[in-house]
Amino acid sequence: MENMQERKSNTAMTAGLVLACALAALFGFLYFNARQDIESKNVDISSKTKELLLTNTKLDSISAELDKKIAEVTSLGGQVADLEALKAQLEQDKKNLVNSKNVSIRDFESKIKGYEAALTAKDVEIAKLREENAQLTTEVKTLGTENSNLKTDVSTLKTDKQALADSVYATTVKNKELAEKVTLAAALKAMNVSVNAINSRGKEREGGEYKAKRVEKVKISFKLVENPLTKRENKVIYMRMLDPQGNCISDMATGSGAFNYGGKEMVYTAKQSVMYDNSGQNVDFIYSRGANYTKGKYNIELYSEGFSIGRGVFEVK
């Protein structure tokens, strides 16, 4: 009886061990599969992370290149609206790359190729702008010679009416283009503007600060800067003297009047015609107001041919 119970006990233990081994094998198999799946997902996530980082780096590089292109085109006088729009789109793409849950690297690679193609096309435009700027610089240097040649051509073509008409038309168009280019470059410039006081005995004082009782007249002196583009001819220079309240001092009896500046009529205190000879010549305005000067700071403004050419200041104590 005891042997039978012992055999039953051994059988039960054996069955238990087999079951335990089977369960251990099953759990080991499940654990191995789960680990393999996790490692596979980790590899996939790592790969996508690298792709995202690489894509973001490419977008950053393109953004920096766009900034350079915008700065260069602006310095060359070109239009940058398309580049700025492209930059705004790129910045949005960068945000989408970071914030979107489902990112298609293939779509971003296509966008990157589009950006790179746009930058390449802009390089062609920049090269053209550089060439145009270089050509413009050359044209400015030869404006005087071209203008002289044009006048000679007009005189020569007077024998042929039709040819003369064609030449006059061509010359008019060309001169207009030249005038637009040189008007600003040829403007007079006044430098070293100083104001001296002259008392009733004719004694002149320097320094820029004077007592009211010692100011009978004022002498405005300045130098006209040498400029080979400026025509050697009579230039009318207008002088405006502004009192401490900012009002222009004027008196028709002393030669005051009005001139055009910026499309508007502006009152002047005095004017003078000067033969410009491109020698860095000195010019003096001697102005007698005929009235006492009140205390305060007076500003001097100089204009010629529609341009502001210089400023000065003096003070009455």
C-alpha positions as CSV (number, residue, x, y, z in Angstrom):
1,M,0.0,0.0,0.0
2,E,2.7,2.4,0.9
3,N,4.6,1.6,-2.3
4,M,1.5,2.4,-4.3
5,Q,1.1,5.8,-2.6
6,E,4.8,6.5,-3.1
7,R,4.5,5.7,-6.9
8,K,1.5,8.0,-7.1
9,S,3.4,10.8,-5.4
10,N,6.4,10.4,-7.7
11,T,4.1,10.5,-10.7
12,A,2.5,13.7,-9.5
13,M,5.8,15.3,-8.9
14,T,7.1,14.3,-12.3
15,A,3.9,15.8,-14.0
16,G,4.4,19.0,-12.0
17,L,8.0,19.3,-13.1
18,V,7.1,18.7,-16.7
19,L,4.3,21.3,-16.5
20,A,6.7,23.8,-14.8
21,C,9.3,23.2,-17.5
22,A,6.7,23.6,-20.2
23,L,5.4,26.9,-18.7
24,A,9.0,28.1,-18.3
25,A,9.7,27.3,-21.9
26,L,6.5,29.2,-23.0
27,F,7.3,32.3,-20.9
28,G,10.9,32.2,-22.2
29,F,9.6,32.1,-25.8
30,L,7.2,34.9,-25.2
31,Y,9.9,37.0,-23.5
32,F,12.4,36.4,-26.3
33,N,9.8,37.4,-29.0
34,A,8.8,40.5,-27.0
35,R,12.4,41.6,-26.6
36,Q,13.1,41.0,-30.3
37,D,10.0,43.2,-31.2
38,I,11.2,46.0,-28.8
39,E,14.7,46.0,-30.2
40,S,13.3,46.1,-33.7
41,K,11.1,49.1,-32.8
42,N,14.0,50.8,-31.1
43,V,16.1,50.4,-34.3
44,D,13.3,51.8,-36.4
45,I,12.8,54.8,-34.0
46,S,16.6,55.4,-34.0
47,S,16.7,55.3,-37.8
48,K,13.8,57.8,-38.1
49,T,15.3,60.1,-35.5
50,K,18.6,60.2,-37.5
51,E,16.6,60.9,-40.7
52,L,14.7,63.8,-38.9
53,L,17.9,65.3,-37.6
54,L,19.5,65.1,-41.0
55,T,16.5,66.7,-42.7
56,N,16.4,69.5,-40.1
57,T,20.1,70.1,-40.6
58,K,19.5,70.4,-44.4
59,L,16.6,72.9,-43.8
60,D,18.8,75.0,-41.5
61,S,21.6,75.1,-44.1
62,I,19.1,76.2,-46.8
63,S,17.7,78.8,-44.4
64,A,21.2,80.3,-43.8
65,E,21.8,80.3,-47.6
66,L,18.5,82.1,-48.2
67,D,19.5,84.8,-45.6
68,K,22.8,85.3,-47.6
69,K,20.9,85.5,-50.9
70,I,18.4,88.0,-49.5
71,A,21.2,90.2,-48.2
72,E,23.2,90.1,-51.4
73,V,20.2,90.7,-53.7
74,T,19.2,93.7,-51.5
75,S,22.7,95.2,-51.7
76,L,22.6,94.9,-55.5
77,G,19.2,96.6,-55.7
78,G,17.2,93.5,-56.7
79,Q,13.8,92.3,-55.6
80,V,13.7,89.9,-52.7
81,A,9.9,89.3,-52.3
82,D,10.2,85.8,-53.8
83,L,13.1,84.9,-51.5
84,E,11.3,86.2,-48.5
85,A,8.2,84.1,-49.4
86,L,10.5,81.1,-49.8
87,K,12.1,81.7,-46.4
88,A,8.6,81.9,-44.8
89,Q,7.6,78.6,-46.3
90,L,10.9,77.0,-45.2
91,E,10.4,78.2,-41.7
92,Q,6.9,76.7,-41.7
93,D,8.3,73.4,-43.0
94,K,10.8,73.3,-40.2
95,K,8.0,73.7,-37.7
96,N,6.0,71.0,-39.4
97,L,9.0,68.7,-39.3
98,V,9.3,69.1,-35.5
99,N,5.6,69.2,-34.5
100,S,3.9,66.8,-36.9
101,K,3.4,63.2,-35.6
102,N,3.3,61.6,-39.0
103,V,6.3,62.9,-41.0
104,S,7.1,61.8,-44.5
105,I,10.8,62.1,-45.0
106,R,10.3,61.5,-48.7
107,D,8.0,64.6,-48.9
108,F,10.6,66.7,-47.1
109,E,13.4,65.4,-49.4
110,S,11.3,66.5,-52.4
111,K,10.8,70.0,-50.7
112,I,14.6,70.3,-50.1
113,K,15.3,69.6,-53.8
114,G,12.8,72.3,-54.6
115,Y,14.5,74.8,-52.3
116,E,17.9,73.9,-53.7
117,A,16.6,74.4,-57.3
118,A,15.3,77.8,-56.3
119,L,18.6,78.8,-54.8
120,T,20.4,77.7,-58.0
121,A,18.0,79.7,-60.1
122,K,18.6,82.8,-57.9
123,D,22.4,82.4,-58.4
124,V,21.8,83.1,-62.1
125,E,19.8,86.2,-61.2
126,I,22.4,87.4,-58.8
127,A,25.1,87.0,-61.4
128,K,23.0,89.1,-63.8
129,L,22.6,91.8,-61.2
130,R,26.3,91.9,-60.6
131,E,26.9,92.3,-64.3
132,E,24.3,95.1,-64.5
133,N,25.8,96.9,-61.5
134,A,29.3,96.6,-63.0
135,Q,28.0,97.9,-66.4
136,L,26.2,100.8,-64.6
137,T,29.5,101.8,-62.9
138,T,31.2,101.9,-66.2
139,E,28.5,103.9,-67.8
140,V,28.7,106.5,-65.0
141,K,32.4,106.9,-65.6
142,T,31.8,107.6,-69.3
143,L,28.7,109.8,-69.1
144,G,30.6,113.0,-69.9
145,T,32.1,111.6,-73.1
146,E,28.9,110.0,-74.3
147,N,26.9,113.2,-73.8
148,S,29.5,115.2,-75.8
149,N,29.4,112.6,-78.6
150,L,25.6,112.7,-78.7
151,K,25.7,116.4,-79.3
152,T,28.2,116.0,-82.1
153,D,26.0,113.4,-83.7
154,V,23.0,115.6,-83.7
155,S,24.9,118.4,-85.3
156,T,26.3,116.1,-88.0
157,L,22.9,114.5,-88.9
158,K,21.2,117.9,-89.7
159,T,21.7,117.3,-93.5
160,D,19.3,114.4,-93.5
161,K,15.9,115.3,-92.1
162,Q,14.7,111.8,-91.5
163,A,18.0,110.7,-90.1
164,L,18.0,113.8,-87.9
165,A,14.5,113.0,-86.6
166,D,15.6,109.5,-85.7
167,S,18.8,110.7,-84.1
168,V,17.0,113.4,-82.1
169,Y,14.5,110.8,-80.8
170,A,17.3,108.4,-79.9
171,T,19.3,111.2,-78.3
172,T,16.3,112.3,-76.2
173,V,15.8,108.8,-74.9
174,K,19.4,108.3,-74.1
175,N,19.8,111.8,-72.5
176,K,16.9,111.1,-70.3
177,E,18.4,107.9,-69.1
178,L,21.8,109.6,-68.6
179,A,20.1,112.5,-66.8
180,E,18.4,110.1,-64.4
181,K,21.7,108.4,-63.6
182,V,23.9,111.6,-63.1
183,T,21.4,114.1,-61.6
184,L,22.1,113.0,-58.1
185,A,25.8,112.3,-58.7
186,A,26.3,115.7,-60.2
187,A,24.7,117.7,-57.4
188,L,26.7,120.5,-55.8
189,K,28.0,119.8,-52.3
190,A,28.9,122.6,-49.8
191,M,31.4,121.8,-47.0
192,N,32.9,123.6,-44.1
193,V,29.9,125.9,-43.8
194,S,30.8,128.6,-41.2
195,V,29.0,131.8,-40.1
196,N,30.9,134.9,-39.0
197,A,29.5,138.1,-37.5
198,I,30.3,141.6,-38.9
199,N,29.7,144.6,-36.6
200,S,28.6,148.1,-37.5
201,R,32.3,149.1,-38.0
202,G,32.9,146.3,-40.5
203,K,34.9,144.1,-38.1
204,E,34.5,140.4,-38.6
205,R,34.3,137.9,-35.8
206,E,34.6,134.1,-35.9
207,G,33.6,131.4,-33.5
208,G,29.9,130.8,-34.2
209,E,28.6,132.5,-31.0
210,Y,28.1,136.3,-31.0
211,K,26.4,139.0,-28.9
212,A,23.3,140.4,-30.5
213,K,24.6,144.1,-30.3
214,R,27.7,143.1,-32.3
215,V,25.9,141.5,-35.2
216,E,25.2,144.0,-38.0
217,K,25.7,141.5,-40.8
218,V,26.5,137.8,-41.1
219,K,29.0,136.2,-43.5
220,I,28.2,132.6,-44.5
221,S,31.2,131.0,-46.0
222,F,31.6,127.5,-47.6
223,K,33.6,125.5,-50.1
224,L,32.1,123.9,-53.2
225,V,33.4,120.3,-53.4
226,E,35.2,119.3,-56.6
227,N,33.0,116.9,-58.7
228,P,33.9,116.0,-62.3
229,L,30.3,115.1,-63.1
230,T,29.0,118.6,-62.2
231,K,28.8,121.0,-65.2
232,R,31.0,124.0,-65.2
233,E,28.4,126.7,-65.4
234,N,26.5,129.4,-63.4
235,K,24.8,127.8,-60.4
236,V,22.1,129.6,-58.4
237,I,22.6,129.0,-54.7
238,Y,19.7,129.7,-52.3
239,M,20.4,130.5,-48.6
240,R,17.7,130.1,-45.9
241,M,18.3,131.5,-42.5
242,L,16.0,130.0,-39.8
243,D,15.4,131.9,-36.6
244,P,15.3,130.2,-33.2
245,Q,11.6,129.4,-33.7
246,G,12.3,127.7,-37.1
247,N,10.9,130.4,-39.2
248,C,12.7,131.5,-42.4
249,I,13.9,135.1,-42.2
250,S,12.9,136.8,-45.5
251,D,12.4,140.4,-46.7
252,M,11.6,141.2,-50.4
253,A,13.5,144.5,-49.9
254,T,16.7,142.5,-49.3
255,G,16.3,140.1,-52.1
256,S,14.3,137.3,-50.6
257,G,11.9,135.2,-52.6
258,A,10.8,131.6,-53.3
259,F,12.2,128.6,-55.1
260,N,11.0,125.0,-55.9
261,Y,12.3,122.2,-53.7
262,G,10.8,118.7,-53.7
263,G,7.8,119.8,-55.8
264,K,6.9,122.6,-53.3
265,E,7.6,126.3,-53.1
266,M,10.0,127.3,-50.4
267,V,10.9,130.7,-49.2
268,Y,14.6,131.8,-49.2
269,T,16.5,134.5,-47.4
270,A,19.0,135.4,-50.2
271,K,20.4,133.9,-53.4
272,Q,23.6,134.2,-55.3
273,S,24.7,133.1,-58.8
274,V,28.1,131.4,-58.8
275,M,30.2,130.2,-61.7
276,Y,31.1,126.7,-60.8
277,D,34.6,125.8,-62.0
278,N,35.3,122.5,-60.2
279,S,38.3,123.9,-58.4
280,G,37.0,123.6,-54.8
281,Q,36.2,127.3,-54.8
282,N,35.1,129.2,-51.8
283,V,31.8,131.1,-51.7
284,D,30.6,133.8,-49.4
285,F,27.1,135.1,-48.6
286,I,27.1,138.5,-46.8
287,Y,23.6,139.2,-45.5
288,S,22.3,142.3,-43.8
289,R,19.0,141.7,-42.1
290,G,18.2,145.3,-41.3
291,A,16.8,144.3,-37.9
292,N,18.2,143.1,-34.6
293,Y,18.9,139.4,-34.0
294,T,17.1,137.9,-31.0
295,K,18.9,135.5,-28.7
296,G,19.0,131.8,-29.7
297,K,20.3,129.4,-32.3
298,Y,20.1,130.2,-36.0
299,N,20.3,127.5,-38.7
300,I,21.6,128.0,-42.2
301,E,20.4,125.9,-45.1
302,L,21.9,125.9,-48.6
303,Y,20.1,124.7,-51.8
304,S,20.9,124.5,-55.5
305,E,19.3,122.9,-58.5
306,G,16.6,121.2,-56.4
307,F,19.1,119.7,-53.9
308,S,20.0,120.5,-50.3
309,I,23.7,121.0,-50.5
310,G,24.9,122.1,-47.0
311,R,24.0,123.3,-43.6
312,G,25.4,125.6,-40.9
313,V,24.6,127.1,-37.5
314,F,25.4,130.1,-35.4
315,E,24.2,131.4,-32.0
316,V,23.3,134.9,-30.8
317,K,23.6,135.6,-27.1
